[in-house]
Amino acid sequence: MNKSIIWSFLIATGLLSCHSKVTDSSEKAPVSKNYNEAHRPQFHFSPQANWMNDPNGMVYHDGEYHLFYQYYPDSNVWGPMHWGHAVSKDMVYWEHLPVAIEPDSLGWIFSGSAVFDAANSSGLGSPENPPLLAIYTYHDPEGADAGRNDFQTQGIAYSLDKGRTWEKYPNNPVLDNQGIRDFRDPKVTQITVSGEDKWIMSLAVKDKISFYSSDNLLNWKHESDFNPDWAAYGGVWECPDLFPLTSPEGEQKWILLVSINPGGPNRGSATQYFIGDFDGERFTTDQASVKWLDYGADNYAGVTWSNIPDSDGRRLFIGWMSNWIYANVVPTQVWRSANTLPRSLELYSIDQEYHLASRPVKELEMLRVESQEISGQTIALEQELVELQLRTNAADFMLEFSNSAGERVILEKKGKTFFLDRTQSGLVDFNKEFPAKHSAPLGDLEIEDLQIFLDRSSIEIFINQGELVMTELVFPRESYSQLQLQGFENKNQLHYLKSIW
């Protein structure tokens, strides 16, 4: 996230003074007991109460998916960052755990990652009980307020009890700042080069990604930087992720995710990606134009889980489902923000050019409680939580979700462009840029099918099993109760879903 910009915004707008915590009328909101508030997501992860943004520290260990996240436990707007924590056996049902990592004398706890140090290379565990290790950015607010350029550094913490409690490394920080204001969001992975294991850190450094290497997770060496001239530079680069994928043809490529705020294809926050090669020191690419992971307005700062077993083999992703343009003012009170649905990232090609697909994970099928075949143009929606599977061979098509209050969301293909119109979707007046018609260029992509997930305050559209994706927030005053279809085949599938809470 663009934390320094948001911090300055809060001060400038009076939401925050330099010497006080962020507060508003719902500070210390009560923890939800039933997750049944208006607009509360029913099958997306959201915090029990108060503010959440970037997913952090995502690691799979001993049968559990760990999800840490940027969290402010004292208010429902952004403030001094902690790492919240939840675990899941399946990425669908989540168990909330206590705050994992809190601010200390070195600063607030900004975004980062987590790994399983199986060989105990850090020496912070033992061969019999190797540690989970979190790598995060320290943000020193006093240094930032004083105008220094070295107020962000990288620290680590470790856990010897399956992530339930965390001990900070006594010699933090492990990577000092030589004078760059934006120096954050370390994403660490382990690779093998010439038979030797090596830890690689991808770090967001203003408008580039810097790569560092280490043998022990404690001492880091700068290797190279990546910032091609043609990339998107509409804002600060953030939340990188570097990982390999194998194409359906058997070719291994390296993927670099870089979130940017602002500068997204539909304004505000978004994530671009690069496909190339990594030799253990340098990332290179033949790509010559920007590629976006999600054309919707509300998928930001997403990264992938580490330590997924080889027997699974997927590269699993989740993002923050919001946008910094309006994240602090969306019309929720007990909590603010949710995550996207988990997705499997996979390579596919069009005309011998690789692209990145985001496919909903198969575990989501366990949410289905009722399925039916639908035909015709007008379908009554009898429940609020919906998954649709639609097929089309029409040159153009349109579908509309609506309710008795006259609120509607319109999805439409016209020529080589796909549109999502939320201008009349419900509550839209909390920010002037929220009511908008967003678009995604299709290029040579021929749409054959759509998979759509509708929750209480979001809609996620996966075209051709995720070859193009749009993730958007919506805040209807009542649930959408009718679906209109034009240009779709008969015998489509409608699934009603259950709440995870």
C-alpha positions as CSV (number, residue, x, y, z in Angstrom):
1,M,0.0,0.0,0.0
2,N,1.1,3.6,-0.4
3,K,1.3,4.2,3.3
4,S,3.3,7.4,3.3
5,I,0.8,9.0,1.0
6,I,-2.2,7.8,3.0
7,W,-0.5,9.0,6.2
8,S,0.0,12.5,4.7
9,F,-3.6,12.5,3.5
10,L,-4.9,11.7,7.0
11,I,-2.9,14.5,8.5
12,A,-3.9,17.0,5.8
13,T,-7.6,16.2,6.0
14,G,-7.7,16.3,9.8
15,L,-8.4,12.6,10.3
16,L,-5.1,12.4,12.2
17,S,-2.8,14.6,14.2
18,C,0.9,14.0,14.3
19,H,0.7,13.1,18.0
20,S,-2.5,11.0,18.2
21,K,-3.9,7.7,17.0
22,V,-6.4,7.5,14.2
23,T,-9.9,7.7,15.6
24,D,-13.4,8.2,14.4
25,S,-16.9,7.7,15.7
26,S,-16.6,4.0,15.7
27,E,-13.2,3.6,17.4
28,K,-13.0,0.4,19.4
29,A,-16.0,-1.0,17.5
30,P,-17.3,-4.2,19.1
31,V,-16.1,-7.5,17.7
32,S,-18.8,-9.0,15.5
33,K,-20.5,-12.1,16.9
34,N,-22.5,-13.1,13.9
35,Y,-20.9,-11.5,10.8
36,N,-24.4,-10.5,9.7
37,E,-23.9,-6.7,9.4
38,A,-25.1,-4.9,6.3
39,H,-22.5,-5.4,3.5
40,R,-20.4,-7.9,5.5
41,P,-18.9,-10.4,3.1
42,Q,-20.3,-13.9,3.7
43,F,-17.7,-16.0,1.8
44,H,-14.7,-13.6,1.7
45,F,-12.2,-13.2,4.6
46,S,-12.8,-10.0,6.6
47,P,-11.4,-9.0,10.1
48,Q,-13.7,-9.4,13.1
49,A,-13.5,-5.6,13.6
50,N,-11.7,-2.5,12.5
51,W,-9.2,-1.8,9.7
52,M,-7.5,-4.3,7.4
53,N,-5.5,-3.8,4.2
54,D,-2.6,-5.7,2.5
55,P,-2.3,-9.5,2.9
56,N,1.0,-10.3,4.5
57,G,3.2,-13.3,5.6
58,M,1.2,-15.9,3.6
59,V,2.8,-19.3,4.2
60,Y,1.5,-22.9,4.3
61,H,2.8,-24.9,7.2
62,D,1.8,-28.2,8.8
63,G,-1.6,-28.4,7.1
64,E,-2.6,-24.7,7.6
65,Y,-2.7,-21.7,5.3
66,H,-1.5,-18.7,7.4
67,L,-2.9,-15.3,6.4
68,F,-1.4,-12.3,8.1
69,Y,-2.6,-8.8,7.1
70,Q,-2.1,-5.2,7.7
71,Y,-4.3,-4.4,10.7
72,Y,-5.1,-1.4,12.9
73,P,-7.0,-2.8,16.0
74,D,-8.1,0.5,17.4
75,S,-10.1,2.0,14.5
76,N,-11.9,1.3,11.3
77,V,-9.6,3.6,9.3
78,W,-5.9,3.2,8.6
79,G,-3.5,3.8,11.4
80,P,-0.4,2.4,13.2
81,M,0.1,-1.0,11.5
82,H,0.1,-4.4,13.2
83,W,0.0,-7.9,11.6
84,G,-3.4,-9.5,12.1
85,H,-3.5,-13.3,11.8
86,A,-5.9,-16.1,10.7
87,V,-5.4,-19.7,9.6
88,S,-7.4,-22.0,7.4
89,K,-7.2,-25.7,6.3
90,D,-8.7,-24.9,2.9
91,M,-8.5,-21.1,2.1
92,V,-12.3,-21.0,2.5
93,Y,-13.1,-21.3,6.2
94,W,-10.9,-19.2,8.5
95,E,-10.1,-19.1,12.2
96,H,-9.2,-15.8,13.7
97,L,-6.1,-15.7,15.9
98,P,-4.7,-12.9,18.1
99,V,-2.6,-10.1,16.6
100,A,0.8,-11.7,15.7
101,I,3.3,-8.8,15.5
102,E,2.9,-5.4,17.1
103,P,4.8,-2.1,16.7
104,D,7.9,-1.5,18.8
105,S,10.6,1.1,19.3
106,L,11.8,0.6,15.7
107,G,8.4,1.4,14.2
108,W,5.1,0.2,12.9
109,I,4.9,-3.2,11.2
110,F,4.3,-2.7,7.5
111,S,3.9,-5.3,4.8
112,G,6.1,-8.3,4.2
113,S,6.2,-12.1,3.9
114,A,6.8,-15.3,5.7
115,V,8.8,-18.5,5.0
116,F,9.4,-21.9,6.5
117,D,13.1,-22.1,7.3
118,A,13.2,-25.9,6.9
119,A,17.0,-26.2,7.2
120,N,17.2,-23.7,10.1
121,S,19.6,-21.6,8.0
122,S,18.8,-18.6,10.3
123,G,19.8,-20.5,13.4
124,L,16.6,-19.1,15.1
125,G,15.2,-22.6,15.6
126,S,16.8,-26.0,15.7
127,P,17.1,-29.0,13.3
128,E,14.3,-30.7,15.2
129,N,12.1,-27.6,15.3
130,P,12.9,-25.2,12.4
131,P,11.2,-21.8,12.6
132,L,8.6,-20.0,10.6
133,L,10.2,-16.6,9.9
134,A,8.4,-13.3,9.1
135,I,10.2,-10.6,7.1
136,Y,8.5,-7.2,7.3
137,T,9.1,-3.4,7.0
138,Y,9.6,-1.3,10.0
139,H,8.1,2.2,9.5
140,D,9.4,4.8,12.0
141,P,6.7,7.5,12.1
142,E,8.9,9.9,14.0
143,G,11.6,9.6,11.4
144,A,9.0,10.1,8.7
145,D,7.6,13.2,10.4
146,A,11.1,14.6,10.9
147,G,11.6,14.5,7.1
148,R,14.3,11.8,7.2
149,N,14.7,9.5,4.2
150,D,15.8,6.3,6.1
151,F,12.7,5.7,8.2
152,Q,11.8,2.3,6.6
153,T,14.0,-0.7,7.3
154,Q,13.5,-4.5,7.2
155,G,13.1,-6.6,10.3
156,I,12.3,-10.2,11.1
157,A,10.4,-12.2,13.7
158,Y,10.3,-16.0,14.2
159,S,7.9,-18.6,15.6
160,L,8.6,-22.0,17.0
161,D,5.0,-23.0,17.7
162,K,3.3,-23.1,14.3
163,G,2.9,-19.4,14.1
164,R,0.9,-18.9,17.3
165,T,3.5,-16.7,19.0
166,W,6.3,-14.6,17.5
167,E,9.6,-13.4,18.8
168,K,11.4,-10.5,17.2
169,Y,15.0,-10.9,16.2
170,P,17.1,-9.0,18.8
171,N,19.4,-7.5,16.2
172,N,16.7,-5.9,14.0
173,P,16.8,-4.4,11.5
174,V,18.4,-6.9,9.2
175,L,18.5,-4.6,6.2
176,D,19.2,-0.9,6.8
177,N,18.0,1.9,4.6
178,Q,20.7,4.1,2.9
179,G,18.4,7.0,2.3
180,I,15.3,6.1,0.2
181,R,11.9,7.1,1.5
182,D,10.0,4.2,-0.1
183,F,11.9,1.1,0.9
184,R,9.5,-1.7,1.9
185,D,7.3,-4.8,1.4
186,P,9.9,-7.6,1.4
187,K,8.8,-10.8,-0.3
188,V,11.2,-13.6,0.3
189,T,11.5,-16.9,-1.5
190,Q,14.0,-19.7,-1.6
191,I,15.5,-20.9,-4.9
192,T,18.3,-23.3,-5.9
193,V,21.2,-22.0,-8.0
194,S,23.9,-24.4,-9.1
195,G,22.8,-26.9,-6.5
196,E,22.9,-24.4,-3.6
197,D,19.9,-23.0,-1.8
198,K,19.6,-19.3,-1.7
199,W,17.1,-16.8,-0.2
200,I,15.9,-14.0,-2.5
201,M,14.2,-10.9,-1.3
202,S,12.2,-8.7,-3.7
203,L,11.9,-5.2,-2.2
204,A,9.9,-2.2,-3.5
205,V,12.2,0.8,-3.7
206,K,10.3,3.8,-4.8
207,D,9.9,3.1,-8.6
208,K,11.9,-0.1,-8.9
209,I,12.2,-3.6,-7.5
210,S,15.5,-4.4,-5.8
211,F,16.6,-8.0,-5.4
212,Y,18.7,-9.1,-2.4
213,S,20.2,-12.5,-1.6
214,S,21.1,-14.2,1.6
215,D,22.3,-17.6,2.9
216,N,20.8,-17.2,6.3
217,L,17.9,-14.7,6.2
218,L,19.9,-12.4,8.5
219,N,22.6,-10.9,6.2
220,W,21.5,-9.5,2.8
221,K,23.4,-8.6,-0.3
222,H,22.0,-6.3,-3.1
223,E,22.0,-8.1,-6.4
224,S,20.2,-6.0,-9.0
225,D,17.3,-3.7,-9.8
226,F,14.4,-3.9,-12.2
227,N,12.5,-0.9,-13.6
228,P,12.0,-1.0,-17.4
229,D,11.2,2.3,-19.1
230,W,7.8,1.0,-20.4
231,A,6.3,-0.2,-17.1
232,A,3.5,1.6,-15.3
233,Y,4.8,4.4,-13.1
234,G,1.7,6.3,-12.2
235,G,2.5,5.9,-8.5
236,V,4.8,4.3,-6.0
237,W,5.7,0.6,-6.6
238,E,4.7,-1.7,-3.8
239,C,4.2,-5.3,-2.7
240,P,6.3,-7.3,-5.1
241,D,6.3,-11.1,-5.5
242,L,8.7,-13.3,-7.5
243,F,8.0,-16.9,-8.4
244,P,8.3,-19.5,-11.2
245,L,5.5,-21.0,-13.2
246,T,5.6,-23.8,-15.7
247,S,3.5,-23.2,-18.9
248,P,1.2,-25.9,-20.3
249,E,3.9,-26.5,-22.9
250,G,6.5,-27.3,-20.1
251,E,8.5,-24.1,-20.3
252,Q,9.5,-22.5,-17.0
253,K,9.1,-18.7,-16.7
254,W,9.4,-16.3,-13.8
255,I,6.6,-14.0,-12.7
256,L,7.1,-10.7,-11.0
257,L,4.1,-9.0,-9.5
258,V,4.3,-5.3,-8.7
259,S,1.4,-3.3,-7.2
260,I,1.1,0.4,-8.0
261,N,-0.8,3.2,-6.4
262,P,-2.2,5.2,-8.1
263,G,-1.9,4.5,-11.8
264,G,-4.2,1.4,-12.3
265,P,-6.0,0.9,-15.6
266,N,-9.3,2.1,-14.0
267,R,-7.7,4.6,-11.7
268,G,-6.2,4.2,-8.3
269,S,-4.7,0.9,-7.0
270,A,-3.8,-2.1,-9.2
271,T,-1.2,-4.8,-9.8
272,Q,0.9,-5.2,-12.9
273,Y,2.9,-8.3,-13.7
274,F,6.0,-9.2,-15.7
275,I,6.9,-12.5,-17.3
276,G,10.5,-13.3,-17.8
277,D,13.6,-15.1,-16.4
278,F,15.5,-15.0,-13.2
279,D,19.1,-16.3,-12.8
280,G,19.4,-15.9,-9.1
281,E,20.7,-12.4,-9.4
282,R,18.8,-10.5,-12.1
283,F,15.2,-10.6,-13.5
284,T,14.9,-10.0,-17.3
285,T,12.0,-9.9,-19.6
286,D,11.2,-9.7,-23.4
287,Q,7.8,-8.2,-22.5
288,A,7.4,-4.7,-23.9
289,S,4.1,-3.5,-22.6
290,V,2.2,-3.4,-19.3
291,K,0.0,-6.4,-18.3
292,W,-2.5,-6.1,-15.5
293,L,-3.4,-9.0,-13.2
294,D,-7.0,-7.7,-12.6
295,Y,-8.8,-4.9,-14.5
296,G,-11.3,-4.3,-11.7
297,A,-10.8,-1.4,-9.3
298,D,-10.6,-3.5,-6.2
299,N,-7.8,-6.1,-6.2
300,Y,-4.6,-4.6,-4.8
301,A,-1.4,-5.6,-3.0
302,G,-2.0,-9.3,-3.6
303,V,0.8,-11.9,-3.2
304,T,1.1,-15.7,-3.1
305,W,1.6,-18.3,-0.4
306,S,5.0,-19.8,0.2
307,N,5.8,-23.4,1.0
308,I,2.9,-24.9,-0.9
309,P,3.7,-28.7,-1.2
310,D,5.0,-30.0,-4.5
311,S,2.1,-32.5,-4.4
312,D,-0.2,-29.5,-4.8
313,G,1.9,-27.6,-7.2
314,R,-0.3,-24.5,-7.5
315,R,0.7,-20.9,-7.1
316,L,-2.0,-19.6,-4.8
317,F,-2.8,-15.9,-4.5
318,I,-5.1,-13.6,-2.5
319,G,-5.4,-9.8,-2.7
320,W,-6.9,-6.9,-0.7
321,M,-10.3,-6.1,-2.1
322,S,-10.4,-2.3,-2.0
323,N,-8.8,0.8,-3.5
324,W,-6.9,3.6,-1.8
325,I,-9.1,6.2,-3.5
326,Y,-11.9,5.4,-1.1
327,A,-10.8,2.6,1.2
328,N,-11.1,4.7,4.4
329,V,-14.7,5.8,3.6
330,V,-16.5,2.8,2.3
331,P,-19.9,2.5,4.0
332,T,-19.1,-0.1,6.6
333,Q,-18.7,0.5,10.4
334,V,-17.7,-2.5,12.5
335,W,-15.0,-3.4,10.0
336,R,-13.4,-2.1,6.9
337,S,-12.0,-4.2,4.0
338,A,-12.1,-7.8,2.9
339,N,-9.9,-10.0,0.8
340,T,-10.5,-11.3,-2.7
341,L,-11.4,-14.9,-3.3
342,P,-8.2,-17.1,-3.4
343,R,-7.0,-17.8,-6.9
344,S,-4.5,-20.1,-8.6
345,L,-2.1,-18.2,-10.9
346,E,-1.4,-20.0,-14.2
347,L,0.3,-19.3,-17.5
348,Y,-1.6,-19.4,-20.8
349,S,-0.8,-18.1,-24.3
350,I,-2.4,-16.2,-27.1
351,D,-0.6,-16.1,-30.4
352,Q,2.6,-17.5,-28.7
353,E,2.6,-14.7,-26.1
354,Y,2.3,-15.7,-22.4
355,H,-0.3,-14.1,-20.1
356,L,-1.2,-14.8,-16.5
357,A,-4.6,-16.3,-15.6
358,S,-6.2,-16.0,-12.1
359,R,-8.5,-19.0,-11.6
360,P,-10.8,-19.4,-8.6
361,V,-9.5,-22.2,-6.5
362,K,-11.4,-25.5,-6.6
363,E,-11.9,-25.5,-2.9
364,L,-14.6,-22.8,-3.4
365,E,-16.9,-25.5,-4.8
366,M,-17.5,-26.6,-1.2
367,L,-19.6,-23.4,-0.7
368,R,-22.3,-24.6,-3.1
369,V,-25.5,-25.6,-1.2
370,E,-27.9,-25.6,-4.2
371,S,-27.4,-25.7,-7.9
372,Q,-29.8,-25.4,-10.8
373,E,-29.8,-25.1,-14.5
374,I,-31.1,-21.7,-15.8
375,S,-32.4,-20.7,-19.2
376,G,-34.1,-17.6,-20.6
377,Q,-33.5,-13.9,-20.2
378,T,-34.9,-13.2,-16.8
379,I,-34.0,-15.2,-13.7
380,A,-35.2,-14.6,-10.2
381,L,-32.4,-14.8,-7.6
382,E,-33.9,-16.4,-4.5
383,Q,-30.8,-16.0,-2.3
384,E,-28.2,-13.3,-2.0
385,L,-24.9,-15.4,-2.3
386,V,-24.5,-16.5,-5.9
387,E,-22.1,-18.2,-8.2
388,L,-22.9,-18.2,-11.9
389,Q,-21.4,-20.2,-14.8
390,L,-22.4,-18.7,-18.1
391,R,-21.5,-19.6,-21.7
392,T,-21.7,-17.4,-24.8
393,N,-20.8,-17.4,-28.4
394,A,-22.4,-14.0,-29.1
395,A,-20.4,-11.2,-30.6
396,D,-21.7,-8.9,-27.9
397,F,-23.7,-9.6,-24.7
398,M,-25.0,-8.0,-21.5
399,L,-26.1,-9.1,-18.1
400,E,-27.6,-7.1,-15.3
401,F,-28.1,-7.7,-11.6
402,S,-30.8,-5.6,-10.1
403,N,-33.1,-5.2,-7.0
404,S,-36.5,-3.7,-6.1
405,A,-34.8,-0.5,-5.1
406,G,-33.8,0.1,-8.7
407,E,-30.1,-0.5,-8.0
408,R,-28.2,-2.4,-10.7
409,V,-24.8,-3.6,-11.8
410,I,-24.3,-4.0,-15.6
411,L,-21.7,-6.3,-17.3
412,E,-21.4,-5.8,-21.0
413,K,-19.2,-6.8,-23.9
414,K,-19.1,-4.5,-26.9
415,G,-16.6,-5.2,-29.6
416,K,-13.1,-5.7,-28.1
417,T,-14.0,-4.2,-24.7
418,F,-15.6,-5.6,-21.6
419,F,-17.4,-3.1,-19.3
420,L,-18.6,-3.1,-15.7
421,D,-21.0,-0.3,-14.7
422,R,-21.5,0.3,-11.0
423,T,-22.8,3.8,-11.2
424,Q,-26.3,2.7,-9.9
425,S,-25.1,-0.2,-7.9
426,G,-26.3,1.0,-4.5
427,L,-24.5,3.3,-2.0
428,V,-22.1,5.3,-4.3
429,D,-22.0,8.8,-2.9
430,F,-19.3,8.2,-0.2
431,N,-16.6,9.1,-2.8
432,K,-17.0,10.9,-6.1
433,E,-14.9,8.4,-8.0
434,F,-16.7,5.3,-6.8
435,P,-19.7,5.4,-9.2
436,A,-17.9,4.6,-12.4
437,K,-18.1,2.5,-15.6
438,H,-14.9,0.5,-15.8
439,S,-13.5,-1.3,-18.8
440,A,-11.0,-4.0,-19.8
441,P,-9.5,-4.3,-23.3
442,L,-10.0,-7.8,-24.7
443,G,-7.4,-7.7,-27.5
444,D,-7.4,-11.1,-29.2
445,L,-9.2,-12.8,-26.3
446,E,-12.4,-14.5,-27.4
447,I,-14.9,-14.8,-24.6
448,E,-16.4,-18.2,-24.2
449,D,-17.6,-18.3,-20.6
450,L,-17.9,-16.3,-17.4
451,Q,-17.8,-17.4,-13.8
452,I,-19.2,-14.7,-11.5
453,F,-19.2,-14.6,-7.7
454,L,-21.7,-12.2,-6.0
455,D,-21.3,-11.5,-2.3
456,R,-22.9,-8.8,-0.2
457,S,-20.5,-6.1,-1.2
458,S,-18.5,-7.5,-4.1
459,I,-18.6,-9.0,-7.5
460,E,-15.8,-11.0,-9.1
461,I,-15.9,-11.9,-12.8
462,F,-13.6,-14.6,-14.2
463,I,-13.6,-14.7,-18.1
464,N,-12.5,-17.9,-19.7
465,Q,-11.6,-19.4,-16.3
466,G,-9.7,-16.3,-15.2
467,E,-7.9,-15.3,-18.4
468,L,-9.3,-11.9,-17.7
469,V,-10.6,-10.8,-14.3
470,M,-12.5,-7.9,-12.9
471,T,-12.9,-7.5,-9.1
472,E,-15.3,-4.7,-7.9
473,L,-16.9,-3.5,-4.7
474,V,-20.7,-2.8,-4.7
475,F,-22.9,-1.7,-1.8
476,P,-26.5,-2.3,-2.6
477,R,-29.1,-1.3,0.0
478,E,-30.8,-4.7,-0.5
479,S,-29.5,-7.8,-2.2
480,Y,-29.8,-8.1,-5.9
481,S,-32.9,-10.3,-6.7
482,Q,-33.1,-10.4,-10.5
483,L,-30.7,-11.3,-13.3
484,Q,-31.2,-10.2,-16.9
485,L,-29.3,-12.0,-19.6
486,Q,-28.8,-11.1,-23.3
487,G,-26.5,-13.0,-25.7
488,F,-26.0,-16.1,-23.6
489,E,-26.6,-19.8,-24.4
490,N,-29.3,-21.7,-22.6
491,K,-28.5,-24.3,-19.9
492,N,-26.3,-22.2,-17.7
493,Q,-25.5,-22.9,-14.1
494,L,-26.6,-21.0,-11.0
495,H,-25.2,-22.0,-7.6
496,Y,-26.3,-20.6,-4.3
497,L,-23.5,-20.4,-1.8
498,K,-23.3,-20.6,2.0
499,S,-21.6,-18.3,4.4
500,I,-18.2,-19.2,5.8
501,W,-19.1,-17.6,9.1
